[in-house]
Structures are given as C-alpha cells and as structure tokens.
Amino acid sequence: MLIAHLSDLHLGRRAAGDDLGAQRLQTLRSAIAALAGHGPEVILVAGDVFDGPEVEPGVVQAAARTLNRARRPNGDPLPVVVIPGNHDPADAADLWRTFREVLSEGSGVRAVLAPELLRMDAGRLEIEAYPCATRYSPEPPWVPRLEAKRAEGAVRVVLAHGTLEGGPVPEGESDAYPFVAADAEALGVDYVALGHFHGVYPPWGSGDEIQRTVSYCGTHEPDQYGSDAGWALLATLEPGRPTRVRRIRVGRGEWRQITLQGPADLQQLRTFVERVESDAEPGRFHVRLKPSPSLRLSPDEAGQFEAMAAGLRALGARVDQSGEIQTCVSVESLDLDGLPAGAVRQALASLRDEWAATPPGELRDVLAAAVQLGWEKMNDE
C-alpha cells in the first residue's frame, strides 16, 4: 500500500516577485503529476492548503482544479484527501464552500471538514482525518479520538495538523493543536501524516528511504532559508511490517544563505554565482548574503562583492543582504608613522609585521582587521 503525503501548500501567500503565490501553485501542479506517476493509492494533504481564510476565490478555484486533475496511470481519478489546517480552518466556511463548488461530480478530491474515519481500497486502507476546526486549539488534533479499532488486514493512517512540543515550531504557532511525540506514537497506527512545520521532521538523516511511523512533510515549495523543505513523501505500508518512507524532491525554488567571515569567502559567493548563471531557471534562486560584523574588505574586494550581488539580481535571482559591507584600506598603505609616538603605534607596527609574515587565511584577516581598527581609532581621536 503506497500513500503520498503533502502539506502546508500555503497557496495565496504573497511574496516579493510572486504577489499571488503563482510559483507555489505551479509547483503543486508538477508535484501532483510526479506523485501520481508513482501509483499511490491516495494523496494526503495535511492542512494549510491556503495561507489564510481570505485568499482570493480565484486562487481557491485554481487549487481545487489542480487537485481534481490527479489521475491514476489508467486515467481514473486519483483520490486526494484534504484537511483544513490552522491557517485555513474548517470554520473558514466561504473558502471551503468555494473549494467544493469547483469539484466535479465523481471527483476524487475530498475536503474533510470534521473528524472522520475514511475507508478506502475495499477497506484495506483506513484514514483517521482530523481537520483543524479553528485557528488555534489547546487540544491535540486527535482529541476526541475516532474509532481506534481497525479492520483485520487493514492499514491505518492518521492525517492531522498540529504542533509537536519539543520539536521545531513555526514562529507564533506554538498554541496550534499541541501534542508530544509520545502522543503520536501511542495512536498505534501505521503512519501519522502531519502538517504545520515547514520542513521534513524528524530530521531525515541519510539514505533514500527510512523507516518511520510519524513525520512532518514540510511545505512543497521552500519559503525560508535553512529549512528542509521542497519535498513530498511516499510511505509504503504493509500490515505487520515497519512503514518505509521515501522523499521526492518537488520544490522549484532553492533558498541559500551565504555567510562571509573573511575575504576568502568571496570565492564561495563566486562559485554560487556561476551555478546560478548555468541554471536554466535562475529566477528560482533566493539568496541571503550575510556579511559578518567583523568582515573588512578592501575597496577592490568590496567592488567584487557588489558586482556579484548585482549580477545575481540581473539574472532574476532574489537577493537579500543582511548587514553592511565594511571596507578597509590596504594594511601596507596605512601611515602608522603619522600616528603619535607611543605604545599604541608600536603595537600596531608589531601587528602589521605579524600580518606580513602570516600566510593568507583567517588569522591574516583578523590581524589586518585589528591594524585597521587601531589605525581608525587613533585617527578619530
């Protein structure tokens, strides 16, 4: 038994250069097609299909049509089970009415707006679906629990959206249907398909396939730096055997943070620029350039940095710079002899001699910064 797991689509999310989240919808279309090609019994969407209850009706309609196009290899509708999350809860009545109105008769898409036990594939697959009724709740998503006893020979899945306490929590979302890991494990099912956190969790580790019974899927399209996002999951369930889970890359965008501690890190940025230049879709890259507060670049190095940042923007990449570039003059050109005679001048001269004798690297960069700061301080006085 193979099931596909998606979550946190957040369609309608507005972002710079993507005002209505068109990229998120385009990624969803390709993700549905890719997952259908693996032949799952059902696609489960674990909440937050939409970014909020007031998403434009056109976005809601487009999402419903996209999910409605899911097909089995023989052309029959592929079942898709959707639950509301805390961003698009079941009490967003107008949103879900618009969603359902688009679905054709006989559609394979089912939006579950109240807790329900679904039986599929001639009863071989049972799904406990727990939608979020409202934006926040102090109770775990599966309180009260639906019928826990399963049919003989069936596999059981819990589909839910909530906050794993002690794990990663989206900012400002800690009070949305909280539970602990032991609660999820105690459900005694073959797989718990979770939504709410925007990365795969628990951490994946290595390998193409792992064994696990509880997992967040993460958002299908990356939307932040440093997140394990852009995946869909495929879970293989067999009665009496451990569940095996695979990750399928579906995200189009790539988010990258480049931290610059010293001039040598400019090569890291240069390599990244070359990668973006060679990519067929450079506009999919999001990069944050983060100069360290202690970073000092020569005017020439600062010019290289600015040119590379401008080049990324010209290619269509979205560039965010966190922090300013501080420039420094060449250590050799500093007029230490022009400083007042004394211990400070002698100390700076000693540092410059040590700098000259040190091979290129982090220590040399630190020595250069120390001489620069001392020279600036003495001149300010």
N, C-alpha and C positions, 0 to 999 in steps of 0.2 A: 504494500500500500504506500503510494507516494503522495505527499501533500506539499504544496508550495505555500510559503509564508512571506507576506509583505506587511509593512506597517508604516505609519507616520508619513503618508504621502504629502500632507500639508499643501494640497492644491489651493491655488488662490493666494499663496504667500507672495507678498510684494518684496522685491529686492532690486538693488541698483542694476539697471540694464535689463531687468526682467520684471516689468511692472506688474504683470498678472500671473507670474509663475509659469509662463509658457514652457520653459525648459523642463520644469517638473512634470508637466503633462506629457511632453514629448518623450521623456524618459520612461514614464509609465507605459506609454503605448509600446515602446520597444521591449520593456520588461515583461509585459503580459505575453507578447508574441514569443519571447525567448523561453519563458517558463512553460507555456503551452506546448512548445516543442519537446519538452522532456516527458510529456504524458502524465501529469499529475491527475489524481482523482478529483482534486478540488484546489482552488486558490483561496487562501485565508488572508483577509486584510484586517490587521489587529488594531484598528482605530486610528483617529486623526486622519481620515481621508481628506478633510478640508481644514484649512488653517483657522477657521472661525465660523460662527453661525451666520455671519453676514456676508459670506462670499457671494460674488455676483452670480445670479442664476445661470448665466452663460457658461461659467466655469463648472458649476454643478452638473449641468446638462452634458457638457463635453466629457466629464469624468464618467457619468453613467453610460454614455455611448461607448467610451473606450473599454470599460469593463464588460459591457454587453457583447463586445466583439470577440471575447475569449472563446476559442474553439478547440475541440479535441482534434487529433490528426485526421479523423474521419469526417470532420466538418460539423459535428454536433456541438451544441453549446457546452462549454466547459463551466461547471459550477463555480461560482465565486461567492463566498460568504463574507459580508462586510459588517463590522460592528462600529458604532459611534465611539469615539474617544473623548477625552475631556475637552478638546478644542472644538469638537463638533458633536456635542452630547445629544442624546435622544430627545431632550426637550427643545432642541432647535427644530421645531415642527415644520416651519416653512422650508427649511433646507432639505429635510428628508422627504417632504412631500414632492418638491421639485425633482429630487433624485429619482423617486419611484415613478413619477409620471412619464419619464423618458423611457423606462424599460418596457420592452415589447412583451406581449403575452407569450408565455413559454420561455421567457428569458432565463438564463442560468444564473443571473445575479440576484442575490437575496440580501437585503439590508435588514439585520436583526435589531430591532429597537427595544426589545425587552428580553430578559434572560430566557433562553430556550434550548432544549435538547434536540438537536437535529440528527436524524438517522439517514445515512446515505449509502449508496452502493449495496442495495439489498440488505441493509442492516449491518454490513461489515465495518462501517465507519460511523462512529458516534461523536458528535461535536457539541460540547457544552459551550454555548456562546453567552458571554457576559458583557453586554454593552455598558458604556458609561451613561447613566441616566441624567446626570447633571455635570457641571464644570468641575466641581470638587466633591469629595466624599471622604469621611474619616474611616470608612469601612473598606476591607479588601474587596476586589472586584467580584469575587465569587461568594459574597455573603448577601442573601442566604444561598446555600449550595443547591444546585439542581440534583436530580436523581443520581446517586453515586454508583449504583449497581449497573454494570454493563451486561449486555447480552453475551452469551457464550460464543467465543471465537471472534468477537469484535475488538477493534482497537478504538481507544478513546482519546480525544484531544480536547483540551481546554483552550478557548480563544478569549483573551482578556487584555485589558489595557490598564496599567497601574504602575505605582512607584515601588520599586524594590528597595526597602530600607537597608542601609549599609552598602548599597551599590551606587552607581552614578545616577544623579537626578538632574533633569533639565532645570535650568535656573527658574526659580519661582514656582516650581511644580511639585514640591515635596509633599503637599497635602492632597494629592490626587490619588485616591484609592490605594492607600499604602498596604504593603504586605512584607513579610520577611521570607527568606529563601526556604526556611523550613515549612512555611505555609504552602508554598507551591509544590514542594516535594511530597507533602502529606496528601495531596489530592489523589495520588495513586493512579495517575493516568499515563499514557504512553508518551504524550508530548504536551507541553504548555507553550502555546504560541502567544508571545507577549508583544505589546506595543507600549510606547511612551518614551523610552530612551532612544536617542537618535543614532546609536551605534550598535554593533553586534556585542551582546553581553550575555553571559560571562565572556571574558576575552577569549578569542579564538585559539590562540597558540599557533601551532604549525600543522601542516598537513591539509589535504584537500577535503578530508572527511573526518568527523569526530563523532563520538558518542555523547549524547546529552538528551535530557528529557525536558529541560526548561531553557528557553532562550528568548532574548530580545532579538529582533531582526534588524533594527535600525531603519533610518529613512532610505528610500530607494535612490535619492539624489542628494549627494553631500551638500550641506548647507553651513558648515563651520570648519574652522581649522582644527586639525589634530583629532578628528573623530573617525572611528572605524565605520564609515558609512558608505552607501553606494552598493549595497548587496541585497539580494533576495536569498532565502533559504529553501532548500529542498530536504524534507525529512522522510526517511523510509521507515515505516512502522510495520512490525510483524508481531503477532501475538506471542508473548512469552520470550521475546528477544529484545536486546537493547536497541533503542532508536538511534539511527545513524543520520547525521545531518551534513549536508554539503552547502557551501556558499557559491552563489552565482553572481558574478560582477554585472551589475546593470546600470550603475551610475555613469553619466556622461561627463560631469564636471570633475575636476581634480583640484583640491584645495591644498596649498603648500605654504608653510611658514619658513622663511629663511632668516636665521639669526646671524648677524655679523658681529663677531667679537673683536676681529682684527683685520688688517688689510688682506691677509691671506684668504679670508672668507669671500673675497670678491670672486675668486675662482669658482666657488660653489654657485654663486649667482650667474656667472658667465656660462657654466655648464647647463644651468636651468634655462637660460635664455635660448641656448642652442637647441634644447629639447623642444621648447615651445615653437621655435621657428620651423622645426622639421615636422611638427604635428599637422595633420590635415584639418584640424578644427581648433586653432589656437584660442578662440574665444571661450573655450570650455575651462580654461585655467583661471583659478583665483589664487593670488599670491599675496602674502603679507611680508613686507620687508621690515625687519625689526633690528635696527642698529642698537648695539649695546650702549648704555650711557657713557661707558668709558672709551668707546671707539673714537679714534682720531685718525683721519685720513688726510693725506697730502692733497693739495689742490688738484693735482692730476688724478689721483685715485678717486676723489670726490666727483670729479667730472666723469670718470668711467662709470661710477655708480649711477649718477643721474642719467647718463646716456642709456644704460641698460634698462633702467626703470621706464624711461620714455619709450624705448624700443618695445618693451612688453605691452605698454598701453597702445602703441601704434598697431601691434598685431591683433589687438582686440582682447587681450587678457585683462582681467580686473585686478588692479594693483592697489593695495592698501599699505601705507607706510606708517609704522608705529614707532615714533621717535625721530629726532633730527640728526642729520649728519654733522659732526663737528670736524672742522678742518684744522690742520696744523701745518706750519711751515717745516721745511727740511731741517732736521736737527743740526746738520753741518752749517746751515746758514744763520743759526741763532748767534747773535752778537753777545756772547757771555762776557767778553772783555769790557763791554759797555755798561755792565751792571756795577753797582757799588761794590768795592772790595770788601771781602769778609768771608765768613764761614759758609754762607749760603752760596756765594759764587763758586767757592772751592768745591762744595758738594755737587753743584750742577756740572761743573767741569769734570769731576770724577765720574758722575753718572754718564756723561757724554762719552768719555773714554771707554767706559764699560760697554756702552751701547755699540761703539765702533768695533769692539773686539768680539761681540756676540753674533753668532750665526743668525740668519733670518729665522723668524719663528715668533711664538707668543712672548717669550721673555724679552726679545728685542723690541717688540711692540710696546710692552709695558715700560721698558726703560725710556723709549722715545716719548711716551706719554708723560712720564714723570719729569723729564727735562722740559718738555713743552709747558706743562702746568707750572713748574717752578719759574720758568722764564716769564710767563704771563703774569704770575703773581707779583714778581719783583717789579715789572714794568707798570702794573696797576698802582703800586704804591709810590 
